[in-house]
Amino acid sequence: MNVPNHIAIILDGNGRWAKAKGMPRSYGHMKGCANLETVCDYMKELGVKYVTVYAFSTENWKRSKEEVDGLMKLFRSYLKKCIKLADKNKMRVRVIGEISAFDQDIQDSIEKLEEYSQKYDEIYFQIALNYGSRDEIIRGVRKLAQDAADGRINPQEIDEKVFGNYLDTAGIPDPDLMIRTSGELRLSNFLLWQMAYTEFYFTDVAWPDFNKAELVKAIEKYNQRDRRYGGVKEEA
């Protein structure tokens, strides 16, 4: 089985999963967070080198104050626990998104986790927090425009590689496979630039129920795809 080098995941369905069980949405987020740890173990076991997960979007602030507060509490706990997970999996962790919107203690935890885990290279784990692809692109364009205005870069030398270095994902290869759980069939402003040639896999399974068998199923579907990158496969 050809295992993708980089898998991106939209962790969807936590709230609906909890509601179906008669539990509050916060219970679903807690279970979803626990499952993320388990699935990361599966990823490493299967040989996936990069994993990027969509944990909190720029649009998620629109949710109820109770739910957002609950998510912030969960982030505080998870970011601290992630140091142990980094040790366990020899995993380098990086947060993508505009983290300045978070309280200072969360920003400090992110900085500590990134600095602590930078010594590891067996698996690279990116967490998208307060992330929106359009926001990322706009921030990148602003930085690039400023560098051009200051004479640090020649506009004629700007290409995809140069622009990619102004994005949050600079230095990270584009995803080979994107998995979205819980039945929705859209990207929801996630890695729009980076997923130009990514294979998509959608499943009705909610994130808290997404297990190793479901991950293998997604990879098997990926193996059935013919990735031509705009070219034409020659007939035998």
Residue pairs with C-beta under 8 A, 6 or more apart in sequence:
1 216
1 219
1 220
1 223
2 222
2 223
3 46
3 47
3 48
3 219
4 48
4 175
4 176
4 177
4 219
4 222
5 48
5 49
5 50
5 173
5 176
6 48
6 49
6 50
6 51
6 52
6 172
6 173
6 174
6 175
6 176
6 177
7 43
7 48
7 50
7 51
7 52
7 175
7 176
7 177
7 178
7 179
8 51
8 52
8 53
8 54
8 175
8 177
8 178
8 179
8 190
8 191
8 194
8 195
8 198
9 39
9 51
9 52
9 53
9 54
9 178
9 179
9 180
9 181
10 54
10 178
10 179
10 180
10 181
10 184
10 187
10 188
10 190
11 32
11 36
11 53
11 54
11 55
11 181
11 207
12 180
12 181
12 182
12 184
12 206
12 207
13 28
13 32
13 181
13 182
13 183
13 205
13 206
13 207
13 208
14 25
14 28
14 29
14 31
14 32
14 206
14 207
14 208
15 25
15 28
15 29
15 67
16 28
16 182
16 206
17 28
17 31
17 32
17 182
17 206
17 207
17 208
17 209
18 24
18 25
18 26
18 27
18 28
18 29
18 31
18 208
19 25
19 28
21 27
25 67
25 70
26 67
26 70
26 74
28 208
29 70
29 71
29 74
30 74
31 208
32 207
32 208
33 74
33 78
35 207
35 208
35 210
36 53
37 85
38 211
39 210
39 211
39 212
39 215
40 51
40 85
40 89
40 91
40 123
40 125
41 89
42 212
42 215
43 51
43 123
43 215
44 89
44 91
44 122
44 123
46 215
46 216
46 219
48 123
49 123
49 124
50 123
50 124
50 125
50 126
50 172
50 173
50 175
51 123
51 124
51 125
51 126
52 96
52 125
52 126
52 127
52 128
52 169
52 172
52 175
52 191
53 125
53 126
53 127
53 128
54 128
54 131
54 188
54 190
55 75
55 127
55 128
55 129
56 71
56 75
56 97
56 128
56 129
56 130
56 131
57 128
57 130
57 131
57 132
57 188
57 189
57 190
58 97
58 98
58 130
58 131
58 132
58 135
58 189
59 132
59 188
59 189
60 68
60 71
61 68
61 101
61 130
72 102
72 103
72 106
75 102
75 106
75 129
76 105
76 106
76 109
79 106
79 109
79 110
79 113
80 109
82 93
82 113
82 117
83 112
83 113
83 116
83 117
85 91
86 92
86 93
86 113
86 116
86 117
86 120
86 125
89 120
89 122
89 123
90 120
90 121
90 122
90 123
91 117
91 120
91 122
91 123
91 124
91 125
92 117
92 118
92 119
92 120
92 121
92 123
92 124
92 125
93 113
93 114
93 117
93 125
93 126
93 127
94 114
94 124
94 125
94 126
94 127
94 172
95 110
95 113
95 114
95 126
95 127
95 128
95 129
96 126
96 127
96 128
96 129
96 131
96 136
96 168
96 169
97 128
97 129
97 130
97 131
97 132
97 136
97 168
98 130
98 131
98 135
98 139
99 106
99 107
99 110
99 129
99 130
100 107
101 130
102 110
102 129
102 130
110 129
124 172
126 169
126 172
128 190
131 168
131 190
132 189
133 187
133 189
133 190
133 191
133 192
133 193
134 189
134 192
136 167
136 168
136 193
137 167
137 192
137 193
140 163
140 166
140 167
141 166
143 166
144 153
144 158
144 162
144 163
144 166
147 153
148 154
148 155
148 158
153 162
164 170
164 193
165 171
167 193
167 194
169 191
169 194
174 194
174 195
174 196
174 197
174 198
175 191
175 194
175 195
175 198
176 198
176 199
176 222
177 198
177 199
177 200
177 201
177 218
177 219
177 222
178 187
178 190
178 191
178 195
178 198
178 199
178 200
178 201
179 201
179 202
179 203
179 215
179 218
180 186
180 187
180 200
180 201
180 202
180 203
181 203
181 205
181 206
181 207
181 210
182 203
182 204
182 205
182 206
182 207
183 202
183 203
183 204
184 202
185 202
187 195
191 198
197 227
197 229
197 230
199 222
199 225
199 227
201 218
201 221
201 222
203 210
203 214
203 217
203 218
205 214
226 233
